[in-house]
Amino acid sequence: MPNAQCPMPHAPFADLRKYDQSWFDRGRPGWYILLWWLVQAIAFPLTIQPLNQLRCMLLRLFGARIGKGVLIRPTARFTYPWKVTIGDYSWIGDDVVFYSLDEIIVGEHCVISHKSYLCTGSHDLRDPAFGLKTAKITINNGVWVAADCFVAPGVEIGANAVIGARSSVFTSMPSGQVCLGSPCRPQYPRLVDNS
C-alpha cells in the first residue's frame, strides 16, 4: 500500500493551501445558493418531460432570463441561474451543465445537446495558489452544440455555427461554420436547404 507521506521525485508547482477565492462574487448569499441547489436537486428530476414550463419558471424565479418557448430537460444543471440568459425557442438537453461562475448567454433557436458542458471557470496555471479565473460564454442565435461538447471560458460561438459531437471548444468559432474536433476548428460552411 502506498504511503501518503512518500516523497515524489518532483516538487509540485501549486501550493493548494494558498488557494483563495474570497474575492469571487457568486451573485447571491450562501443561503440563497443552497436553496437553489436544493430546489434543483429535488424539483428538476421529479418533473417529467412535459413539465418543462415548471423548470423554466423555477429558473426565472431564481433570476435566470429565459425566453419564450424554451425547452429544458429535467437533468440539465445550472450552477448559478442568475448568471444565465437563454433566448426564445432554444433547447437545453439532458445532462447539460451550465457551470455559470460567470455569465452564460445562449441566443434564440439554439440547441445545446445532451451531456455538453459550458464552463466559465478555470485556474491560472502559472499561479502557485491555483487562482480562480472566470470568463463569460456567448452562444449566438441559431447555434447547435452537439452531444458531449466542452465549451471553455471566454468562448463566443458565432451565429448559425454547428459544433460537432464531442468537440472541445477552447477558442471562439466563426458564424455559419461547421466546427469539429479537439481542439475544435472550423471545417466547412453550414449550408441550409430552403427547398
PLY file of the C-alpha trace (Angstrom):
ply
format ascii 1.0
element vertex 195
property float x
property float y
property float z
element edge 194
property int vertex1
property int vertex2
end_header
0.00 0.00 0.00
1.49 3.38 -1.00
2.44 5.75 1.79
0.77 9.20 1.58
3.94 10.70 3.08
6.19 9.12 0.45
8.22 11.84 -1.34
7.62 12.27 -5.05
10.52 12.88 -7.47
9.42 16.46 -8.31
8.06 19.24 -6.13
4.53 20.38 -7.05
4.13 23.70 -8.86
0.99 24.51 -6.87
0.54 25.00 -3.15
-3.21 24.48 -2.73
-3.04 25.65 0.88
-2.75 29.16 -0.58
-5.90 28.87 -2.72
-8.20 31.84 -2.06
-11.38 32.77 -3.87
-12.64 35.22 -1.26
-12.71 37.92 -3.97
-15.16 35.92 -6.11
-18.75 37.21 -6.19
-21.24 34.37 -6.60
-24.00 36.95 -7.04
-26.22 35.80 -4.16
-25.74 34.99 -0.44
-24.77 31.47 0.59
-28.21 30.52 1.95
-29.83 31.50 -1.37
-27.36 29.41 -3.35
-28.01 26.39 -1.12
-31.76 26.90 -1.53
-31.33 26.91 -5.33
-29.19 23.75 -5.27
-31.80 22.03 -3.10
-34.69 23.10 -5.38
-32.77 21.99 -8.47
-31.76 18.64 -6.94
-35.32 17.78 -5.94
-37.68 19.58 -8.33
-35.87 19.14 -11.65
-35.50 15.33 -11.62
-39.07 14.90 -10.37
-40.61 16.94 -13.18
-41.40 14.70 -16.12
-40.57 15.86 -19.66
-43.94 17.60 -20.32
-43.47 19.80 -17.21
-40.85 21.88 -18.98
-42.63 25.14 -18.12
-42.23 24.38 -14.41
-38.47 24.08 -14.84
-38.39 27.36 -16.81
-40.48 29.01 -14.09
-38.11 27.83 -11.34
-35.10 29.14 -13.26
-36.82 32.51 -13.74
-37.76 32.58 -10.05
-34.05 32.26 -9.23
-33.02 35.03 -11.63
-32.37 33.35 -14.99
-33.54 35.23 -18.07
-35.44 32.56 -20.04
-37.21 33.42 -23.31
-40.48 32.05 -24.62
-40.75 28.53 -25.99
-37.54 27.37 -24.28
-37.19 23.63 -23.65
-35.10 22.49 -20.68
-34.73 18.78 -19.88
-35.07 17.53 -16.26
-31.41 16.55 -15.84
-29.91 19.87 -17.03
-27.89 21.62 -14.30
-27.31 25.33 -13.63
-24.74 26.38 -11.01
-25.92 29.99 -10.65
-29.09 30.61 -12.71
-28.97 34.38 -12.14
-25.91 34.42 -14.45
-27.75 32.62 -17.29
-29.68 34.00 -20.29
-31.44 31.69 -22.79
-33.19 33.17 -25.83
-36.55 32.25 -27.34
-37.17 28.72 -28.65
-33.81 27.30 -27.55
-33.42 23.72 -26.31
-31.23 22.53 -23.44
-30.70 18.75 -23.46
-30.35 16.10 -20.77
-27.25 16.22 -18.55
-26.14 19.60 -19.94
-24.16 21.57 -17.34
-24.14 25.37 -17.19
-21.14 25.92 -14.88
-22.08 29.56 -14.60
-19.44 31.12 -12.37
-19.57 33.89 -14.97
-22.31 34.84 -17.42
-23.57 32.32 -19.99
-25.65 33.75 -22.84
-27.45 31.42 -25.26
-29.24 33.09 -28.15
-32.53 32.26 -29.86
-33.24 28.97 -31.67
-30.12 27.29 -30.26
-29.70 23.63 -29.35
-27.31 22.61 -26.58
-27.36 18.81 -26.86
-27.12 16.27 -24.06
-24.01 15.96 -21.90
-22.46 19.21 -23.12
-20.56 21.24 -20.53
-20.43 25.04 -20.66
-17.62 26.01 -18.30
-16.98 29.64 -17.32
-14.32 28.85 -14.68
-10.71 27.71 -14.76
-7.46 28.26 -12.88
-4.24 30.17 -13.52
-1.60 27.55 -14.38
1.24 29.97 -13.55
-0.11 30.85 -10.10
1.26 28.71 -7.24
-2.04 29.41 -5.41
-4.00 27.98 -8.42
-6.06 31.19 -8.64
-9.59 31.06 -9.99
-10.25 32.70 -13.40
-13.69 33.23 -14.92
-14.94 34.49 -18.29
-18.36 34.56 -19.92
-19.55 32.30 -22.72
-21.69 33.64 -25.58
-23.55 31.34 -27.95
-25.22 33.37 -30.69
-28.56 32.74 -32.43
-29.11 29.51 -34.34
-26.12 27.59 -32.97
-26.19 23.83 -32.47
-23.74 22.49 -29.90
-23.97 18.73 -30.48
-23.68 15.99 -27.87
-20.93 15.81 -25.24
-19.09 19.03 -26.14
-16.93 21.13 -23.83
-17.08 24.92 -24.20
-14.31 26.78 -22.35
-14.37 30.14 -20.54
-14.33 33.22 -22.76
-15.57 31.43 -25.89
-18.02 33.05 -28.31
-19.70 30.86 -30.92
-20.89 32.79 -33.97
-24.48 32.73 -35.22
-25.68 29.58 -37.00
-22.48 27.64 -36.34
-22.51 23.91 -35.57
-20.15 22.41 -33.01
-19.74 18.70 -33.82
-20.27 15.99 -31.22
-17.54 15.54 -28.60
-15.68 18.66 -29.67
-13.63 20.71 -27.20
-14.04 24.43 -27.89
-11.17 26.45 -26.40
-11.30 29.45 -28.76
-14.13 31.40 -30.36
-15.74 29.93 -33.50
-16.97 31.89 -36.55
-20.56 32.29 -37.72
-22.10 29.88 -40.22
-19.40 27.22 -39.99
-19.43 23.53 -39.05
-16.68 23.20 -36.46
-15.27 19.88 -35.21
-12.55 18.29 -33.16
-10.48 18.60 -30.06
-9.36 21.30 -30.23
-12.39 22.43 -32.25
-11.70 24.11 -35.59
-13.92 25.41 -38.41
-14.19 22.79 -41.19
-16.70 23.97 -43.82
-19.70 26.30 -44.22
-23.07 25.28 -42.81
-25.47 25.14 -45.75
-29.23 25.30 -45.29
-31.67 23.57 -47.65
-34.52 26.05 -48.14
-36.35 23.93 -50.73
0 1
1 2
2 3
3 4
4 5
5 6
6 7
7 8
8 9
9 10
10 11
11 12
12 13
13 14
14 15
15 16
16 17
17 18
18 19
19 20
20 21
21 22
22 23
23 24
24 25
25 26
26 27
27 28
28 29
29 30
30 31
31 32
32 33
33 34
34 35
35 36
36 37
37 38
38 39
39 40
40 41
41 42
42 43
43 44
44 45
45 46
46 47
47 48
48 49
49 50
50 51
51 52
52 53
53 54
54 55
55 56
56 57
57 58
58 59
59 60
60 61
61 62
62 63
63 64
64 65
65 66
66 67
67 68
68 69
69 70
70 71
71 72
72 73
73 74
74 75
75 76
76 77
77 78
78 79
79 80
80 81
81 82
82 83
83 84
84 85
85 86
86 87
87 88
88 89
89 90
90 91
91 92
92 93
93 94
94 95
95 96
96 97
97 98
98 99
99 100
100 101
101 102
102 103
103 104
104 105
105 106
106 107
107 108
108 109
109 110
110 111
111 112
112 113
113 114
114 115
115 116
116 117
117 118
118 119
119 120
120 121
121 122
122 123
123 124
124 125
125 126
126 127
127 128
128 129
129 130
130 131
131 132
132 133
133 134
134 135
135 136
136 137
137 138
138 139
139 140
140 141
141 142
142 143
143 144
144 145
145 146
146 147
147 148
148 149
149 150
150 151
151 152
152 153
153 154
154 155
155 156
156 157
157 158
158 159
159 160
160 161
161 162
162 163
163 164
164 165
165 166
166 167
167 168
168 169
169 170
170 171
171 172
172 173
173 174
174 175
175 176
176 177
177 178
178 179
179 180
180 181
181 182
182 183
183 184
184 185
185 186
186 187
187 188
188 189
189 190
190 191
191 192
192 193
193 194
